[in-house]
Amino acid sequence: MRATGWLRALTTSTRVLIGAFLAVVIVVVVIAAVGFPVPGLTREALRIVDTPTPSESVAVCPGPLLATGRTFGAAGDVSVAGEASVVSGAPEGSPREDSLSARIGEGPRVLRLEPTGDVPAALAAAQSSTVADDDLSGFAATACTSPQFESWLVGGATTTGSSDLVVLSNPGDVAATVQLTVYASTGALAPPGGRDVVVAAGSQVVLPLAGLVLGELAPVIRVQAEGAAVVAHLQTSRTQTLQPVGLDVTGPTSAPTEHQRIVGLVTPNPGEGAASNVATASVRLLAPSQAVSAKISVFAMGATQPVGQPVDVPLSAGVPLEIDLPGLSAGTYTIEVTASSPIVAAGWSSTAADGVRDNAWIAASPALDEPSFVAVAPAPAGASPTFRVAADDEPARVTLTPLDGGAPIEVSLEAGVSQSFTVASGVWRVEASDTVFASIGYAGPAALAGYPVSASAQASAAVVVVP
């Protein structure tokens, strides 16, 4: 028994010693391995670089001017009040045309052009319309734009005397489901009439703005589409004491940003005619997401200093605010609005002549950083179209070249200064040495209209995929 115990103790001690020795050896080997330079194996991550194939360029025009309430017993029915004249073109060739199905008339025009190689076609189009009826009167001009999944319509009203229409066009091959958010005096609203609006493929839907929200002086509409992108326009018209006093068709304003420019707001002579006691110019603002203080500066064409002192206005989150611009002498102006968080903006002005009157919404212009093409729609008698351009923070030299091969127009701009000059109807190439903001405008005794110049489609950047 004693021998057995002695052997068992010896065996256990031996195992302990061997284990300790192995532990020491392992520690020494690990320390040596850390200090010993071991050849490394490097492998670059798999990268797939591909440039998306551009799709065809599409420009959708809103179509003819529309009127409501002309059918006895069916006040909500829509009818055609005036046909639209369309101008289009592209340096790559002539676009093919078709039309969207609509409840009335032949439907709005759609222009399409296939890309050239890896670059989308630079397609430009615009339309204009004139109507002079007992219930609807005025001139309207707007750009024909490409479909978007989100856009902002700044303009219109749903008070007495206003009859405004939201026009949604889907040139795609699949249906779009659209959500309309109306920003009103009580904040953002999702009205039942604006929820899950189905715009079938190749069709157009027209919604009365008053069917979305009533009694609003300064609404702003956010258009969000799923399934397919859509083109949104807003037709506005006003009457006073049963007399029509103007109409307009406006497209989306520039996307929310901290700095907005409204280029080419026209004001008449103060005190002229029957509208001398009525505000003839204003700017509408919205801070969609958070409260902010916005600064409004008004610059006359060619001026380096603002007219009067800039005005600071507080904006509540999601509540639009319209500010009158009184005391402006007759002329054309650029409105600059800055804020510390994104905002949307548009300007409104009205003629003040006796007799036939008109008004216009001028959406904020996006920045032009690359050569682009713009279509200038036909003008009515006495209201020649003009190209209005404002430089950013650097001087810029702007060149306009007609697509039909005529003589180019060149203008030099100081930093922050805007200019205006007459152009002919047609398609023009716009090229600037630095960032500019531009619009096409029309101004006559009884005709006002204007729309921003947007950048043409550019080649898609290469996409890098890393698994």
C-alpha positions in Angstrom: 0.0 0.0 0.0 2.8 2.4 0.9 4.6 1.5 -2.4 1.5 2.0 -4.4 0.9 5.5 -2.7 4.5 6.4 -3.3 4.2 5.5 -7.0 0.9 7.4 -7.4 2.5 10.5 -5.9 5.5 10.2 -8.1 3.3 9.9 -11.2 1.2 12.9 -10.2 4.3 15.0 -9.6 5.7 14.0 -12.9 2.6 15.1 -14.7 2.6 18.4 -13.0 6.2 19.0 -13.9 5.7 18.1 -17.5 2.6 20.3 -17.7 4.5 23.3 -16.3 7.4 22.7 -18.6 5.1 22.6 -21.6 3.4 25.8 -20.5 6.8 27.6 -20.2 7.7 26.3 -23.7 4.5 27.6 -25.2 4.9 31.0 -23.7 8.5 31.2 -25.0 7.4 30.2 -28.4 4.6 32.7 -28.5 6.9 35.6 -27.4 9.4 34.6 -30.0 6.8 34.4 -32.7 5.6 37.9 -31.9 9.1 39.3 -32.3 10.1 37.2 -35.3 9.3 38.7 -38.7 6.8 36.4 -40.4 6.2 36.8 -44.1 2.7 38.4 -44.6 0.1 37.5 -47.1 -1.9 40.5 -48.5 -4.9 40.3 -50.7 -6.8 43.2 -52.3 -10.5 43.3 -51.7 -12.6 42.2 -54.7 -13.9 45.3 -56.5 -16.4 45.5 -59.4 -16.4 48.7 -61.3 -19.3 49.3 -63.7 -20.8 52.3 -65.4 -24.6 52.2 -65.5 -26.0 52.3 -69.0 -28.0 55.5 -69.4 -31.7 55.3 -70.2 -33.6 57.4 -72.6 -34.2 61.0 -71.8 -37.8 61.9 -71.1 -39.5 65.3 -71.0 -43.2 65.6 -70.0 -45.3 68.6 -70.7 -48.4 69.3 -68.5 -50.6 69.7 -71.5 -53.5 72.1 -72.2 -54.8 74.6 -69.8 -57.7 73.2 -67.9 -60.9 74.6 -66.4 -63.3 73.3 -63.8 -67.0 74.2 -63.1 -68.0 74.6 -66.7 -70.4 71.7 -66.7 -73.8 72.4 -65.2 -74.5 70.1 -62.3 -70.9 68.8 -62.3 -68.7 71.5 -60.8 -65.8 69.1 -60.4 -65.6 68.1 -64.0 -62.4 69.3 -65.9 -62.5 70.6 -69.4 -59.9 71.9 -71.9 -59.6 75.7 -71.8 -56.6 76.3 -74.1 -54.2 74.3 -76.1 -50.4 74.4 -75.5 -47.6 75.2 -77.9 -44.5 73.1 -77.4 -40.9 73.8 -78.3 -38.4 71.0 -78.0 -34.9 70.0 -79.3 -31.7 68.3 -78.6 -28.2 68.4 -80.1 -28.3 64.6 -80.7 -31.4 64.8 -82.9 -35.1 65.2 -83.0 -37.0 63.5 -80.1 -39.9 61.2 -80.8 -43.3 62.3 -79.5 -46.3 60.6 -78.0 -49.0 61.5 -75.6 -50.4 60.3 -72.2 -53.9 59.2 -71.8 -56.1 61.8 -70.0 -59.7 62.1 -68.9 -60.2 65.0 -71.4 -58.5 66.1 -74.6 -55.6 64.4 -76.4 -53.4 64.3 -73.3 -50.1 65.9 -72.5 -47.1 65.6 -74.8 -44.2 63.3 -73.9 -40.8 63.6 -75.7 -38.2 60.8 -75.7 -34.7 60.5 -77.0 -32.3 57.6 -76.8 -28.8 58.2 -75.3 -25.7 58.7 -77.4 -23.2 56.1 -76.2 -22.7 56.4 -72.5 -24.2 59.9 -72.2 -27.9 60.7 -71.8 -29.4 62.9 -74.5 -29.6 66.6 -73.5 -33.3 66.9 -74.2 -35.0 70.3 -73.6 -38.7 71.2 -74.0 -41.1 73.9 -72.8 -44.7 74.9 -73.5 -46.8 78.0 -73.4 -50.6 78.7 -73.5 -52.9 81.7 -73.7 -56.6 81.8 -72.8 -59.1 84.7 -72.7 -62.4 83.4 -71.4 -65.0 84.7 -69.0 -63.9 82.4 -66.3 -60.2 81.9 -67.1 -57.7 84.4 -68.5 -54.0 84.8 -68.8 -50.7 83.5 -70.2 -48.8 80.5 -68.8 -45.4 79.0 -69.7 -43.5 76.2 -68.1 -40.7 73.8 -68.7 -41.4 70.2 -69.7 -39.5 68.2 -67.1 -38.2 64.7 -66.4 -40.0 62.4 -63.9 -38.9 62.5 -60.3 -39.7 60.4 -57.2 -39.9 63.6 -55.1 -40.8 67.1 -56.0 -42.1 70.3 -54.3 -44.8 72.5 -55.6 -44.8 76.0 -54.1 -47.8 78.1 -55.1 -51.5 78.4 -55.3 -54.2 78.8 -52.7 -57.6 77.3 -51.7 -59.3 80.4 -50.6 -62.3 82.1 -52.3 -61.4 83.0 -55.9 -58.8 80.4 -56.4 -59.2 77.3 -58.6 -56.0 75.3 -58.6 -55.2 71.9 -60.0 -52.4 69.4 -59.2 -51.4 67.6 -62.4 -49.5 64.3 -62.1 -48.1 62.6 -65.2 -46.6 59.1 -65.4 -44.7 58.4 -68.7 -43.3 55.1 -67.4 -44.3 51.5 -68.1 -45.6 50.7 -64.6 -48.1 52.4 -62.3 -47.0 55.0 -59.8 -48.5 55.4 -56.3 -48.3 59.0 -55.2 -48.5 60.4 -51.7 -49.3 64.2 -51.4 -48.3 66.0 -48.3 -49.8 69.5 -48.0 -48.0 71.9 -45.7 -50.7 74.3 -44.4 -51.2 76.8 -41.6 -51.6 74.0 -39.1 -48.5 72.1 -40.3 -48.0 69.0 -42.5 -51.2 67.2 -43.5 -51.8 63.9 -45.3 -55.3 64.5 -46.7 -57.4 61.5 -47.7 -57.6 62.7 -51.3 -53.8 62.7 -51.5 -53.1 59.3 -50.1 -52.2 56.4 -52.4 -53.1 58.2 -55.6 -52.6 55.7 -58.4 -51.3 57.2 -61.7 -51.4 54.4 -64.2 -48.6 53.8 -66.7 -48.7 56.3 -69.6 -51.5 58.4 -68.0 -52.2 61.7 -66.2 -54.3 62.4 -63.1 -55.7 65.9 -62.3 -56.6 66.7 -58.7 -58.3 69.9 -57.5 -56.1 71.4 -54.8 -59.3 72.4 -52.9 -60.1 68.7 -52.7 -57.0 68.2 -50.6 -57.3 71.2 -48.2 -59.6 74.2 -47.9 -59.2 77.8 -46.9 -55.4 77.9 -47.2 -53.6 81.1 -48.3 -50.2 79.7 -48.8 -50.0 75.9 -49.2 -46.9 73.9 -50.3 -47.3 70.4 -51.8 -44.7 67.7 -51.4 -45.1 65.0 -54.1 -43.6 61.5 -53.4 -44.0 58.6 -55.8 -43.4 54.9 -55.5 -43.3 52.3 -58.3 -42.5 54.9 -61.0 -41.3 58.5 -61.0 -43.9 61.1 -62.0 -43.9 64.7 -63.3 -45.8 67.2 -61.1 -47.2 70.6 -62.2 -49.6 73.0 -60.5 -52.1 75.1 -62.5 -53.3 78.2 -60.6 -56.0 80.6 -61.5 -57.6 83.5 -59.7 -60.8 85.5 -60.0 -61.9 88.7 -58.2 -65.6 89.7 -58.2 -66.2 87.0 -60.8 -63.5 88.5 -63.1 -60.5 86.4 -64.0 -57.3 88.1 -63.0 -54.6 85.7 -64.2 -53.4 82.1 -64.3 -50.2 80.2 -64.4 -48.7 76.7 -64.7 -45.7 76.1 -62.5 -43.4 73.1 -62.1 -41.4 71.9 -59.1 -39.2 74.4 -57.3 -35.6 73.7 -56.4 -35.1 70.9 -53.8 -34.8 72.0 -50.1 -31.5 73.6 -49.4 -30.1 76.4 -47.1 -29.7 78.9 -50.0 -32.5 79.5 -52.5 -32.5 82.0 -55.5 -35.6 83.1 -57.3 -34.3 84.7 -60.5 -36.5 87.0 -62.5 -39.4 88.2 -60.4 -41.1 91.1 -62.3 -43.0 93.9 -60.5 -45.1 96.6 -62.2 -45.1 100.3 -61.5 -46.6 101.0 -58.1 -49.9 102.8 -58.2 -50.7 101.8 -61.8 -54.2 100.9 -62.6 -57.0 99.3 -60.7 -54.6 97.0 -58.6 -52.6 99.9 -57.1 -53.8 99.0 -53.5 -53.0 95.3 -53.9 -49.7 93.6 -53.3 -48.1 92.7 -56.6 -45.1 90.7 -55.4 -44.4 88.2 -52.6 -42.3 85.3 -51.7 -43.5 82.0 -50.2 -41.2 80.0 -47.9 -41.3 76.7 -46.0 -38.9 75.0 -43.6 -40.1 71.4 -43.9 -38.3 69.8 -41.0 -37.3 72.3 -38.3 -37.9 75.9 -37.2 -35.4 78.4 -38.6 -34.9 82.1 -39.2 -34.6 82.9 -42.9 -33.1 86.1 -44.4 -34.6 87.6 -47.5 -32.5 89.8 -49.8 -33.9 91.5 -52.9 -31.5 92.5 -55.7 -32.4 94.5 -58.8 -31.0 93.3 -62.1 -27.4 94.5 -62.4 -27.1 95.7 -58.8 -24.4 94.6 -56.4 -26.3 95.8 -53.2 -29.8 94.7 -52.1 -32.8 96.9 -52.3 -33.2 98.1 -48.7 -32.1 96.0 -45.7 -32.4 92.2 -45.8 -35.4 91.0 -43.8 -35.2 88.2 -41.2 -38.4 86.1 -40.9 -39.0 83.3 -38.4 -40.3 80.0 -40.0 -42.0 77.4 -37.9 -41.3 73.8 -38.9 -43.8 72.6 -41.5 -45.8 75.8 -41.7 -45.5 77.9 -44.9 -45.2 81.7 -44.7 -45.8 84.2 -47.5 -44.1 87.6 -47.3 -45.3 90.6 -49.3 -42.6 92.6 -51.0 -44.0 96.2 -51.0 -42.3 99.3 -52.3 -40.4 97.8 -55.2 -40.2 100.0 -58.3 -41.0 98.6 -61.7 -38.3 96.1 -62.8 -36.9 92.6 -62.6 -35.4 91.2 -59.4 -33.5 88.3 -57.9 -34.7 87.1 -54.5 -32.1 85.4 -52.3 -33.2 83.5 -49.2 -30.7 81.9 -46.8 -31.3 79.8 -43.7 -29.4 77.5 -41.4 -31.5 74.5 -42.4 -33.1 73.5 -45.7 -36.0 75.5 -47.0 -38.1 75.7 -50.2 -39.2 78.9 -51.9 -41.0 80.5 -54.8 -41.9 84.1 -55.8 -45.2 85.4 -57.0 -46.0 88.6 -58.9 -48.9 90.2 -60.7 -49.5 92.8 -63.4 -51.2 96.0 -62.3 -52.7 97.3 -65.5 -56.3 98.2 -66.1 -58.4 95.6 -67.9 -56.8 92.2 -68.6 -54.4 91.1 -65.9 -52.1 88.2 -65.2 -49.9 86.7 -62.5 -47.0 84.2 -62.3 -45.2 81.9 -59.9 -41.4 81.8 -60.3 -39.9 78.7 -58.8 -36.4 78.8 -57.2 -33.6 78.0 -59.7 -31.2 75.1 -59.2 -27.5 75.6 -59.6 -26.0 75.3 -63.1 -22.5 73.8 -62.9 -22.3 72.1 -66.3 -23.3 73.1 -69.9 -27.1 72.6 -70.3 -29.9 73.1 -72.8 -33.0 75.1 -72.2 -36.2 75.5 -74.3 -37.8 78.9 -74.7 -41.5 78.6 -75.3 -43.3 81.0 -77.6 -44.4 84.3 -76.1 -47.6 86.3 -76.7 -47.7 89.6 -78.4 -46.0 92.3 -76.3 -44.1 89.9 -74.0 -40.8 88.8 -75.6 -39.1 86.0 -73.7 -35.9 86.9 -71.7 -33.1 84.9 -70.2 -32.4 85.9 -66.6 -29.2 84.8 -65.0 -27.5 85.4 -61.6 -23.9 84.6 -60.7 -23.0 82.7 -57.5 -20.2 83.8 -55.3 -17.7 84.1 -58.1 -17.7 86.1 -61.4 -19.0 84.2 -64.4 -19.1 84.5 -68.1 -22.2 83.1 -69.7 -22.6 82.1 -73.3 -26.0 81.3 -74.9 -25.8 79.5 -78.3 -29.0 78.8 -80.3 -29.3 75.2 -81.3 -30.3 76.2 -84.8 -26.8 77.7 -85.4 -27.5 81.4 -84.9 -25.1 83.9 -83.3 -24.3 83.3 -79.7 -25.0 85.8 -76.9 -22.3 86.4 -74.3 -22.6 88.3 -70.9 -20.1 88.8 -68.1 -21.4 88.8 -64.5 -19.9 90.1 -61.3 -20.1 87.8 -58.3 -23.7 87.8 -56.9 -25.0 90.0 -59.8 -27.9 89.2 -62.2 -28.6 90.3 -65.7 -31.5 89.9 -68.2 -31.5 89.9 -72.0 -34.0 89.1 -74.7 -33.9 85.7 -76.5 -35.9 84.1 -79.3 -38.1 81.1 -78.9 -36.3 77.9 -79.5 -33.6 75.7 -77.8 -30.4 77.2 -76.5 -27.2 75.8 -75.1 -26.2 77.5 -71.8 -22.5 77.5 -70.8 -21.0 79.4 -67.8 -17.4 79.7 -66.5 -18.7 79.3 -62.9 -21.9 78.4 -61.1 -25.0 80.4 -62.1 -28.7 80.3 -61.5 -31.1 81.1 -64.4 -34.7 81.3 -65.6 -36.8 82.1 -68.6 -39.3 84.9 -68.1 -42.1 86.7 -69.9 -43.4 90.2 -69.0 -46.0 92.3 -70.7 -48.9 94.6 -69.7 -51.2 91.6 -69.5 -48.9 88.6 -69.5 -46.5 87.3 -66.8 -44.8 83.9 -66.7 -41.5 82.2 -66.0 -39.7 79.0 -65.2 -36.3 78.0 -63.9 -33.5 76.6 -66.1 -32.5 73.1 -64.9 -29.3 71.2 -65.6 -29.3 68.7 -68.5 -28.8 65.0 -67.8 -25.2 64.1 -67.3 -23.4 60.8 -67.7 -23.7 58.5 -64.8 -20.6 58.1 -62.6 -18.9 54.7 -62.3 -20.3 52.5 -59.5 -17.9 50.5 -57.4 -19.2 47.3 -55.7 -17.2 45.7 -52.9 -18.6 42.4 -51.7 
